[in-house]
Amino acid sequence: MEALAFLGPAALYMVSMTITPGPNNVMLTASGANYGFLRTLPHMLGILGGCFLLFTGIALGLGILFERYPLVQTTLRVVGSVYLLYLAWRIATAPPPDLRLRGEGRPLSFWQAAAFQFANPKAWVMGLALMAGFLPAEGDILVNALLLAGFAELVGFPCIALWAGFGTAIGRWLDTPRAWRIFNGVMGALTAACVIFILG
């Protein structure tokens, strides 16, 4: 049991990081409002899957790659910024729900959300701090990394689900096409503003 003592402090850290605003939570709020909680579930699972791979990769030395080859990190930042701006545009221009019933628009897929984590600066900060601060020095590094990354996603799920649920609740209050356009415009602008953190 003592061997797993590091999970308690790691859980507190993950709650504080995953429940606060960031690109993922803004997009989940918009998706929940536009598509509902269940249709946003693949997006949520993609965030968890992408972070799991990213955090494990960090523990196994991905951070060292960036130190040796800064161009790789710069390229990821630029690609991530462009992709985030594309997502912001999709959110801002999403049609009201009645139009979407005719086949227009769809929520972010599992794979799109997972891939985005590798360009998401908040995910990198979370992963680097998680692995640097809580990965035990003793024992098998791969086993410990998998355990810690998996536990982090288990703790993170209810936190991101709150944002999708919040968006779903907001969606029930938006009863005119104009209200939807304003909401989607604000969510798109907030998503685009996250580019400042990526390139800043």
C-alpha positions, 0 to 999 in steps of 0.5 A: 500500500505504501508503494501507491502513496504517491497517488493521493497527492497526484489526485489532488494535483490532477483535480486542480489542473483538469477542473480549471479552464483551458482549451479542452474544457472550453471545447467540451462546454461548446460541444455539450451545448451543441451536441449534448452529453452523450454525443460529446463522450467520444471527445471526452474519451479522446482527451483522456486517451491522448493525455494517457499517451502523452503523459506516458511518453513524457515519463519515457523521455519525450521531454528530452527529445524536445530539449535536444531538438527544439524545432520539433516542439516549435513545429508542434506548437505551430501545428497545434495553433493552426488546428486550434484556430480551425476548431475555434472556427468550427465552434463559432460557425456551428449551426443552431441545433435544428439545422444540425438535425439535417446532417450538418455539423458533428462533434469532435471525434475520439481521434481528433481530441486525442491528437490535439493533446499533443499540441495542447500546452496545458496537457504538456504542462500537466504531464511534465509536472505530473511525471516530474513531481509524482513518478516514483524513482524506485521500481519499474519506470514503465509500470509506474508511468502507466499506473500514474498516467492511467490514474490521472485520467481516472481522476480527470474524467469527472472533472472534464465531464462537469464541463460537458455537463455544464455545456449541456445544461446551457444548451437547454437555455438557448432557445433561439438561433440568435442565442445559439450564434452568440453562444457559439461565437463566444465559445469560438473566440475563447477557444481561439484565445487559447492560441496565445498560451500556445505561442506565448 
